[in-house]
């Protein structure tokens, strides 16, 4: 079993915190004092056996209210070492998943934002841009929130839980909802 701690290793080696008591491999670390924190960890195994991990950034200095940021990492040695593959602006509260041999990242574009999905053809190095309803912008309208809950296939459909504030104001309650699409559909097409 591999235990992962997502963080941003931006410190020089002598200044890095000690991770000797952390089980597994530290993928990335970010010091908490800077006002940007790591959240929404996600992990997927690619058809070629490579591993992909992701996290978003939240906190008072993260900019999550206007545009989320997600970082994607790749391991070719079953999690022994990791390298950053992408930094994606406009992606938040997301989860990685593989469907029919393709890698996807599903979430929102910011906290309480639009529902967006991206596809990568190179194991997480580059990603499609959710520029419209036929290209990954699944629901335009504020209030959506998510967590890295799994995307599962059941009875010929993919299912994923999300939340929505209705009305989309901070004091409104979070309501649970489901996203669902036929398993053989184009996942980037909102009409699906």
N, C-alpha and C positions, 0 to 999 in steps of 0.2 A: 504494500500500500504506500502510495506517495502522499505526503502531506505537503501542501503548498501554502506559502505565505506570500501574498502579492504585495509588492512595495516598489519603490523607486530608488535604486541604488545610485543616488546622485552625489553622495559624499565620497571624499577620497578614502582609500582603504584605512588609514590610521584613524579617521574620524567616524567610521561606520560603527554603529552599535554592535555589541556582541550578540551573535545569534547561536551560540553554542548550545543553548537550551531549547532552541526551536527544532522540532522534529522535521525531518525532510529537507527540502531545498528552498531557500528564499528566492523567489522569482524576482521580486522588486520590493523596495522599501522607501517610505517617505517619512521624514521627521514630522511629528505632529505639531511642532511649534510654529510651522510656517503657514498655518491656516488652510492648507489643502490636505485632505485626507483621502485614503484609498477605500473604495467600497465596491459592491456588486461583483464579487469574484465569480468567474465562470471558467469552465474547463471543458475541452472536447478532444476526442481522439480522431485524427484524420484517417481516411482510407489507406494512406501510405504508412500508417503507424506513428506518424508524428503527433506530438501533443501541441495544443494551442490553449493559452490562458489569456484572460482579459480582466481588466478592472476599470472602473471609472474613478473620477476625482470629484469630491464634494467638499463642502466646508465654506467658511465665510469669504475666502479669497480665491475660490475655484471658478467663479463665473457660471456656475451651474444654472442660475436663474435665466441666463440669456442663451447659453450654448454649452451643452455637456461636452465632456472630453473623456474618451476611452482609449486605453493603451492595450495593445495586443502583443503577446509574446509567443515565441515558437521554440520547441525543443525537438531535436532530432535524435536524442539519446535517451528516450523514455523518462524525461524529467530530471536528468542529472545536471544538465546545464540549460540555460535559457538565453535567448536574445530577443530584443524588442523588434517586432516586425512592423508595427504601424502605430501611429497616434492619430486618432480620428476625432475631429471637431464635429459637434452636432450629434453626438451619440452618448446616451446616458441610461442608467438602470437597465443594462443589457445582458443578454445571455447568448453564448455561443451554442450552436448545434449543427450537426451534420445531417443532411437529408439527401438521400439518393446520390451520395458521393460528393455533394457540394457543401461548402462551409457557409453558414449564415450567422448574422449578428442581429438580434431583434431587441428593441427597446423603445426609448423615446429620444427626442432630439435634445431635451433639457428636462429639468425637474418640472413636473406638471405640464408636459409639452405634447407634441404630435407623436403618433405611433409610427416608427420607421423600422425598416429592415434593409440590411445590406448583404451582398454576396461577395465572396472572395474566390477567385480562381487560382490563387497562388499560395494557399495555406495561411492566409492572414496577413500577407505583406501589403496588399492593396485591396481596396474595397469599392464596390459600386456606390454611387451617390444617390440618395433618395430625393430626386429632383421633381417628382410628380407622381400621380396616382398609378401610373404604369411602370414606375421605376423605383418603388420602395417606400413612397409616402403613403402609408396604409390608412391613416386617419388624421386629417388636419383639424386641429381644434385643441385647445388647451385642456388641462385637467388630468391627463393620463399619467400614471405612475406605474412602476413595475419593480421587480426584483429579479435576480437571476434564477427564477424558477425554471424548471425544465420544460422543454417543448416535447410533447409525447405524441406518438401516433397510435390511434385507436379507431377501429371500425372504418378505415379508409380516409381518416381525417387527421390533421395535426391540430393539437390543442395547446393553449398556453394561457395561464392566468395573468391578469393585470388588475389594476385598480383605476378608478376615475373619481375625481371630485366633481360632484354634480349639485349645484353649479360650481364651475371651476374657480372657487375662491378658497383661500387658505383656511377659513373657518368652516367650510363645508365638509361633510363626512366623506371618507374614502369608501367607495362602493366597489365590491368585487365584480369582475366581469371576465369573460372568456373570449379569446380570439380563436377562431377556427377556420380552417381552409381544407379543401379536398387535397389529399396527399399527392395527387398527380397534377395539381394546378401550378401555375407560375406564381411562386411565393412573393414575387415583387409586384404583382398586379393587385391593386386594392379591390378591383371588381371580383376577385376570387374569394 
